[in-house]
Amino acid sequence: MIDIIATFVKQAIIQGVPLLYGSTGEIITEKSGNLNLGIPGIMYIGGISSVIGAYFYESSGVELNPVLCVLIPLFCAFFGSMLMALIYSFLTITLRANQNVTGLALTTFGVGVGNFFGGSLSSLFGEGGSISLIRTGECFKATLPFADKLGLFGKTFLSFGFLAYLSIIIALVASWVLNHTRVGLNLRAVGENPATADAAGINVTRYKYLATCIGGGIAGLGGLYFIMDYIGGAWTNGGFGDRGWLAIALVIFALWKPKHSILGSILFGGLYIVYLYIPGLSRSSQEIFKMLPYVVTIVVLVIMSIRKRHENQPPASLGLSYFREER
Amino acid sequence: MAEKPVAIELKNITKHFGSVVANHQVCLKVHEGEILSILGENGSGKTTLMNMIAGIYYPDEGQIFVKGEEVSIRSPKDAFDLKIGMIHQHFKPVDVLSAAENIVLGLKEKGRYDLGRVTEEVRRISAKYNFEIDPTKKVYEMSVSEKQTIEIIKVLYRGAEVLILDEPTAVLTPQETQKLFAILRNMRDDGKAIIIITHKLNEVLSLADRVAVLRKGEYVDTIETAGANEAILAEMMVGKKVALNIARSEPKNTQDRLTVHSINCINREGVKVLNDISFTARAGEILGIAGIAGSGQRELLETIAGLQYINSGEIVYHDPKTGKDEDLCHKTPMQIRELGVRLSFVPEDRLGMGLVGNMDIVDNMMLRSYQKGHSMFLKRKDPRTLAQSIIEQLEVVTPSAATPVRRLSGGNVQKVLVGREIAASPTVIMAAYPARGLDINSSYTIYNLLSQQKENGVAVIFVGEDLDVLIELCDRILVLNSGRITGIVDARHVTKEEIGLLMTKTEESAANE
């Protein structure tokens, strides 16, 4: 029994990591007042960018260096998704396009681009049309060598690739920056009340651009983790599923606090796979269980709307463009 | 006061907004350790002038000297660097942050970000000038007066030596006002130069050392408050009467149409915006409403139209068709409109509550008549005829009736709005600032329309800001002052100074006379 629970917890954490990257990135973005619904597309791009980077490195014929095996996909994922966030920023901040429409368009675009390159790459692989970058995947999956020797604790909590720990570190750092630094204070002010921030001498445009792009880059690492660590270096079109939307739901569940989203991601990850651990479920009732994270999010939204605590509300100017002249 | 050094001097400052002159050749001096009050009616250019010192606007002509040196202030940051800080009228601290966080917002101080040290510094400033503030309290838990305190400390924290306050007492209770004044006096004694914009005469007299008066963008004079009284200031503020030649007929067959009995109204912030208001509007008469902006004009009209909840009192409508009395307090806005009470409310943004900017003239006509007819499809024929007749009769300049309203000029928008309300043959018309932002000719068209309606036996309620117009257009003028009626006067036998005094004086000063 205890073994089953331990495996479940481990699997929940594994499922939670991409969600944590996505939600941390989206929280940073939303704190600047930008509601980036392009996150699913951005995470998808993060995944395919890492595959492209890894493919060219693996097929370049040089002796593979494990450090480069990790760094190349990592940078590709980060900058590929950052580029997507830059498109979003340019459209919504500079051109003041509607944020919801832009975000949804970016999600559709990102999935399309991902599938296009996925398709082209698989035709390059030829044999069966599946892409597999096992050696890169192995580098990402590498765990602490002594983890297995530490019994149940080691197996459950120390047996992940480094990206899992990095996701928690990034969430903690984001939380610290938001609450304990000048930059964080200014960023929160921009998302709450850009006119006041502007009057106080804060460069609203710069804060919005940087927060959105960095947030996008972090979210893209979720795609990287999914492809390289969880799957182990194989790409299939559409394999990422609805994890991007789940990450956005997690932002609401975590009440816009990166610290909360660490535990939230594990809970969501657990709810996402709990149907595998309940025996005797039919195909259709499995789908009901897969909805649980969204149900939980709706419940949280209802409770928050009733309680109306100011700390738990979204940034006040979330989703609104800022025009200095319109004050 | 001659021995005190000059903190800021303005020489021949002129500022235009398009063709409107906001400030014309204004000269002004403020010394260190002095409170200077800037007095003037709405739209006399007080705030514009101060915004030029604070770096929000840049003057078209003229020079600004700070401590004897000519400076160019191009942004609020430049102003801060010169140790000038302004507390704006509509300040908005960030709700979810604490007082201390709001105060350091945007500052690039050296060293680590340490909220504890900031809190200490805020406490020190508070103790020095007697502010009552908890630096760790969140802004959303604060009263308006506490939020204002934050704004003042924010400016002091940045080391300001010159403080400009734009109508700081507009949002405060009398007790809070007294506290603020005590603090301002402390600061003056500390050697800071303070400029306070206000239109409340008693505040000027009790607080300021000197007062500079602006009238319609022109600088009138600066006098010492020691030798001034309310009558002198009111006359300086409103100026001599200007003849306008608006055609005004004697009221005929007047009868009571709308009686308001002691209504009280408290707004969401808990401020009493209407206090024991009673009056009667008569058919065949124009009742003017005068008052400083925000004295309760908007709330008064909205209560009559059924848009505002009133806490007590009643509004009785004497229906000329049935001869019955109807209580408007328990009717929906729709029912009130059906009775013939029409609100042509024109807030600052002009399109606000009356018209939908993106819809054309015909569709805007239908906003009032869409419920007529029984089929599920809209009938466009009647509204189209109405739109055409308004365009022809009121000479609305528009490419066609299908042009979106927001593309029309201000005067034409106003004509469409007033034309639509008049077309419904109302029994009461309420117009708030219908001529705001219009050129002379359009204004006269509107005034004449209202006069015609009066001759047709409609009870007209006209909220205006230009006293000359009110005196020439109306039959009686009701003066509002902070939610109270301070007088209902006969417009034919009243002077501008008398209305000016009623608009600005407070109860205490009224009791003293």
Interface residues (C-beta under 8 A of the other chain):
Chain A: H180 T181 R182 L185 N186 R188 A189 E192 N193 A195 T196 A197 A199 A200 G201 I202 H310 E311 Q313 A316
Chain B: P76 K77 F80 K92 P93 V94 D95 V96 L97 E101 V104 L105 G106 L107 K108 E109 Y113 K138 Y140
